[in-house]
Amino acid sequence: MLFRIGTRHIKIWRVEENRSVSPSKRRFALDGTPQPAVVQPILKTLAGRNVLLGPLVEATFTAIAPISNHKAIVCTERGDVCLLDDSEGQKLVKLASTGFFVTCLAVDVESRRIKIGGRKGRLQSTSMDELLSLSPPESPKSFSETSSGHDLCAMGYAADSLVTVDSNNSIEISSSNPDVTNMGVQKILSAHGDAVLGIGLLSLENRMDAAFFTWSANGTIVFWDLDGSSKGFVKVEVEQVSTGDDEPINQCQVVRATKNAAFLVTGDKYGVLRVLKIVDPSTHECELETRAHMSDIQDIALHESENITMIASCSRDRTVQLFRLLLGEWVLTQTLDDHSASVCSLLFAENGEKLISCSTDRTIHIRQLVKKDVGSQDVIAALPLRIITLKASPVSMAACFADQMGNFVVSLLDRSVAIYEIASGRLVGSFRATDSEGAEAVVLDALVMGRPSSIPGRPTILAGVSTTDKSVRVYDGITGVFLDREFGHTASVTDVALLESDSEEKILISSGAE
């Protein structure tokens, strides 16, 4: 049985047994050779039936969970708990009332327990047998209740644990003890509580003892390990200018971290660039706060070596700003304004000797970083080296590695991906970002390029996100062959990162604005 609830209707589909296929007459070609028999499909589209609602015709249904092949528990927004029985004709019977707005429902068939969640984190638990034996409808004494404060959005059983998701985007894993008041929380996977705008990787050894970090629009940066546990968070100031509207305008756009997470660099929609020094997981100091741009900061690139540390930022104001850490202070080295439109992506290449930027003016600028000694100090400048003209506006860039280190990859608005050589600006290859059927080409954002595998036959991973179908797509970065895609977000996908280990294991981590 398949069940579906709508705002004010319930529909049932029944999966029929496989139909027997009549033997078909054997056919022969003109030369007498037998032709393969036509295989008749044994499956057909299921015909659904609407359930007669009776006294609940005005109810708004919010949750449903099957308890057998012919029965299901259905809840309404006003707290009605009903039994849907299709074994001998359709019956929808009200069993009890929770007294609060119901948002989700979970059934543990083995222990025969039912848990009902709702607004403000209210959670009730009861025995399935006692609930089904109630007549007339009442609130059973076996209902035990707790409250956590945040609205429960979804819940379900995984092995011996109950997993709940609340409106604060937090995931709580609890033991499925029949006594809800002593459920024993095993783990709480906290979240931002706001739209997650990006994700970044950290080096193996870092001060936060984390694998990656995510950031949200309100300026919260959370550090995570691969088990999904939070290792700490940093709150970045996001100034708001009063405009009379309820919704905030400013938001944290970009966050980048140095190799050992000693510094975090952030950029917001007002063009403010901040450099935060991380002392420990709970303490940080702001070493630089400057209005680097007049509009949104679109991207930030970092370069670290033994002798030099640099930051490059780009913005909708068509400029690229180059900062350098000099004698313990961050200094603005150069302002590059040779683009005629918004600059959308940046990267340092060839061990920091090149700075590459792409813009919606359909150009990619490659600059040579040169150093000259002036007195007791050295001066660094980015000099124009080459301009690549594109056939469409670029969206995102990523550097290549290993034997492809002299190249970079860029995605375009015409739904194609191109690979260019840094030394000559020559187009090495390009492909359309299609799926396995050669259709549904999409624009790829947040490109990330993997390292070539040492195992023969293994592809070089190129991943990106598509806001068209809210998917994460994976391609062979050399040939452009479509490998896979994943739909794991209910809202737009904002960023993706590729975590690689020495054992050739590759983990894709994506963020979304749910």
N, C-alpha and C positions, 0 to 999 in steps of 0.2 A: 504494500500500500504506500502511496505517496500522498502527503497532505500539504496543503498550502493555505495560509490565511491571508486575507486582505483586510482593508479597513473595516468593511462590514460584510464580509462573505468568507466562506470556507469551501475549498474545493478538494475532491478526492479523486485520485487515479489508482486504478488497480492494474498491476502487471500481470498479463495473461500468460498462460503456459505456452511454450513454443508450438507453433502450428506445424502440422505435418505438411510436407511439400509434395504435391503430386508429381509423379515422374513425367518428365517431358520427353517428347518424341526426339529421337536422335536425328541430327541433321548432317548432311554430307555436302561437301563442296562439289563443283562441277567436275573436278578430276577424280571424284570418288573418295577423297580423304575425309575422314570424320571430323566434324567441327566440335569444339568444346561446348558442352552443354551450358545453357544460360542458368546461372544460379539465382533462384528466386529469393528475395529477402525474407527472412523468417521473423523479422521484427516490423512492427508498424507503429504509427503514432498512437499514443495512448489517448483514449477518450475520457475526459474528466467529467465529474458530476458535482454540481453545487449542492451543498448541504442545506436542508431546511432548518432555519434558525429558530422558528417558533417564537417564544417570549423574548429571545435575545436578538430579535431582528434589528433593534436600534443600537446594539452593543458594538463597540470598536475592539476588535481582537488584536492582541499584541504579542502573544507567545503561544507556541504549540510544541508538544513533545510526544512521540509515540510510546506506548507502554506494551503493545502487542501487535500482532499482524492486523488486527481489526479495530484497535482502540487507541485513543490518544487523549491526552489532557490538554485542554485549551483554556487560556486565561484572557480576560478583558482588561481594558485600561482602568475600569472602576473597581477591580479586584475580584471579579467573579471567577471561580474555578469550576470548570465544566468537564464532563466526560463526553467524548465523541465516540459513538459505537456504530460500526458498519457491519457487524456480524449478521444481524437479522433486520435488515432495513436500517436506514439512517436514523440515529437518535442523538440529540444534543441535550444533555441533562445537566443542570446546575447542581454542583455538589456542595460548595461552600463559598465563603467570601473572606478575603484577606483583610479588607478594610483599607487598602492603599492602592495606589496606581502601580500596576504590574508591568514590568518591562521585559523580563526574561524568565526562563523556566528550565530546570534540569531534572532528569529522572535517572536514578541509579537502579537499574533493573535487578542487580544481584542482591543488594540490601533492601530493595523495595522501599526506597525513600524518595520523596519528592521535595525539591527545594525551589522556592519561588522568590524572585528578586524584584525590587521596585525602586521607586524614587527615594532619594536621601539615603541610599544604601540599605534599605530595609530588606531583611532576608528571613523568610519563614521556612520551616522544615516540618514535615509530617510523614507518617507512615502511609504508604500507598493503600494497604489493605483497609486501614481505618477510614481513609478518605473515601474509598469506593463503597464502603458500607453505610455512609451517612445518608439518612433520610428522616425528615425533610432536610433541606439545605440549612446549614448552620456553620459557625466557626468552630472547628473541632478543638478539643482541649489539647490534642497532641501537637498543635501548632506552637512551636517555640520561635522566638523572634530576636534578631539583633539589628543594629543599625550602625553604619560606618560613616555616614555623612554625604558621600558622593553617590550620584545615581548609578545603579548597576545597569550596564548595557548588554552584557552577554555572560552566560555561564555554561559550564559543561563539565562532565567527568572525564578524566584521563587516568586510566588505571585506578589507583586507590586515592586519587586526589581530586578535589573540586577546584576548578579554575574559573575565576571571575574577572571580568573587565569592567571598570567603572568609567564615569564621565571625565575623570581626571587623567584618563589614558593609562592608569595603573593596572597591572595584572597581579592578582593575588592567588597563590597556590596554597590550599589548605587540605588537611586530612579530611576524608569523607566520614567523619564520626557522626553517628546518628544524633548525638546531642550537639545542636548547633551552637550552644553557648560555650562549648569547650572544643571547638573545631581544631584548634592548634594550628596557627598559621606557620607554614613551613618556609615560605619565601614571598616577599613582596617585590615585584619588579616595577619600581617607580618610573614615571615618565615625566615629560616636560609640562604637561597640562596646557600645551599650546601647540600651534602648528610647527612641526619639525622641518626646518628649511635646508638642512645639510648634514653631512657626515664626513669625518676625516679620520685617517689612520694615524697611529702613533708607532714609534720605533719600539723594538722589543724591550729595551731598558728605558723606562721613563719614570718620572717622579710620581706619577699617579698610579703606577702599577696597573695600567689599563691597556686594552688592545685598540680601542677607537673611541671617538667622542662624537656627540651630536649636539646641535644647537637649535634653538627655537627663536621665534620672532621676538619674544619678550627679553631676549638676551641671556637666557639660561643655557649654560654649556655643561653637559653631563658626560662623565667619563664612564666607560663600560668595559667589562671583560667579556670573553667569549661565552661565558655561562649566562649572560644577560643580567649580571649583578652590577649595580652602580658602585663605582669606586670613589665617587665624590662629584662635586659640581662647583661651578663658578658662575656668579651672577654679574653680568656686565651691565653697566648703566646704559639705558636707552632713553635719551632725552625726548620729551614730547613737547611740541609747541601747541598751545591751546588754539583750536580752530572752531570751537563750538560744536563739533561733532563728537558723538560718543565713542566711535572707533578710533584707536590710536593710529597715527599716520606713520611714525617712524618705527623701524624694526631692524633687528640685527640681520644683516644680509650675508656676510661672509665671515668665516672664522678659519684661521690657519694656525698650526702649531709647529714649533721647532722640533728637531729630531728627538730630544730628550724631554720635551714638554716643559722646558724651562721658561719659554715665552709663549703667549697666545697673542695673535694679531687679529683684530676684529674691525669690520667696517659696516656702517649702517646706511640707511636711506638718505640721511642728511649729509653724507660725505665725511663723517667724522671717523678718523682712523685712531685706534687705540692699541697700545702695546702693553700687555699685562705680564708681569713677572710672577711666576708661580713659586711661592715659597714652600707650601705643602698643600695637600688636598683641600684644606679649608681656608687657606690664606693666600692672598695675591696682592700685588702692588701695581698701580698704574704708572708706568715709566714714560709713556707718551700719550698725549691726547691732543689731536690737532685737526682742524678743518682742512683735510687734504684736498677735498673736491667740493664742487658746488652742487652736486647731485648724487644719485645712488652710486655707491661703490659696487661694481659688478664682479670684480675678482681681485684676489691678492695672491702673489707668488713670493716664495721665500727661497733664499740661497744661503747656505752655510758652508764654510770651509774653515781651515785652520787659521787663515789670516783675515777673512772678511765675512761679514754677515750683512745681507741686504734684503730689503723689502720693496716690492714693486706693487703698486695698486693702480687700478683703472676704473673709469667711471663713465656715466652717461654724458658728462661734460666734455668728452672727447680727449681727455688728457690722461697721461700716465705719469705717476709720481714715483721717483726712485729715492728711497731712504737707505741710510747706512749707519751701522753701529760703530761709532768712532769715539775712542777713549771713554767708553761706558755710557755715551749719550747717543740718542738717535738724531741724525742730522739729515735734512732734506738735501739731497745731492743734485737732482736735476728734475725739471719738469718737461715732459715730452708732449708736444701738441701738434704732431704732424698728421694725425687722423682728422678726417672731416665729419665724422659721425661718432656715435656711441662706441666705446671700446668695451668688448664683452668678455675677453679672455686673455690671460697672460701665462707665460711660462719661461723659466730659465732653462737653457739648454747648453750642452757641451761643457759641463762642469762650471756653469756660471759665466762662460765666455760670451754667450749669446742671450739676448732678451727678445722674445717673440711676442707680438701682440696682434690680435685680430679685431676688426671693427665691422660694424654694419655698413660701412662705406664700401664693402666688398673688397677689402685689401687686407693683406697680412704683411706686417713690417718686421723685418729681421734686423736687429741692431747688434753691433759689436761693442762689447764692454772693454774699454781700454783704461790702463792705469799709468799715471805719470807722477813721478816724484817732484814735488814742489817744496823745496826747503826741507824741513824735518818731517813733512807729511806727504802722503800720496793722495792723488786726486783721481777719482773714477768718473768716467763719462760714457754714455751710450751713444755711439755714432751710427747713423744710418748705413746699412750695408746692402739691403735688397728689399724690394717691394714685390709681393706676389698679388696679382689681380685675379679675383675669383669670379665665377659665373653666377654666384648667389651669395647672399649674406651668410657669414659664418655664425654658428651657434655656440660651439664648444671646441676646445683643443685638448690634446693629450700628447705627451712625449712617448717615443718608442724606446725600447731598451735592448741591451745585448748587441747582437749583430745588426739590429735596426736602429741603433742609438743615434745615428745621423739623420733620422727622419722624425716627423711628427704627423699626427693624424688630426683632421678637422672635420666636423659635421656641418652640413649646410642646410639652409632653409628649403632647398629644392629636394630634400629627403635623400640626399646622397652623402657618402663619406669619402673623403679624399686623403691620400697620403702624399706628403711632399718631402723632398730632400732639402735639408737645411743649407748645405754648402752651395748648391746651385739654384735652389728654388724650383727645381724640376718636379713635375707631377709624376710620382712613381706608380700610382694606381688609384682606382676609385671603384665604388660599387654602390648600388641602391640598397637602402635599409629596408628590405622586404622580409616577409616571413617564409616559412618552409614551402608554401605554395606559389611563391613568386609574386604575391599580391600584398596589399595593405602596407605600402611603403610609409614610413613615419619619419619625423624629424627626431634625431637623437640628441639628447642633452646630457650634460654631466659625464662626458666620455672618460673612460678609464682603460688604460692599456696594460695588459699583463706582460710578464717576462716570457720569452720563448722557452718551451719545455726541453729538458735534456733527453726526454724519452722520444724516440722516433715516432712520428705519426700523430703526436699530440698537437692540437692547434694552439696558436697564440691567442689568448683571450682578449677580445675587445668588447667591453660592456658599456651600455648607455641606458638612459631612461627615456620613455616616450610618454608625453602628456596626452597624446592622441588616444591611446587605449589603456593608459595607466599601467604600463608594463615595464619590466626590466628585460632588456634584450641582450643576447650574447651572440657575437659573431666571431669568425676566424679573422683576426686582425690582418693577416697576410693575404688571404684569398677572398675575404668578404663573404664566405659561406655562412648562411644562417645556422646557428647551433641550437638555440633554445630561447624561450621567453617565459616569464613568470608573472602571474597576476596575484599580487599579495597585498595590495593597498586599495582601500575603498575611496580614497581621494587621490589627488594628483601625486605622482612620485616626484620627489624633489632632488634626490641625489643618490649616488651609488659609489661604493668603494670595493676594491678587490684586495683581499688579504691573502698573501701567498706565504708558504712555509718552505723549508728546505726539503721536505718530503714530497714536494710537488702537489701538496694539497692546496686547493684554491677555494676561498670562501667569499661569496658575494654578499655584501651588506647594503641594504637600501633603506632610505628614509622617505616618509610621506607626510603629507599635511593633514592627516586625519585628526 
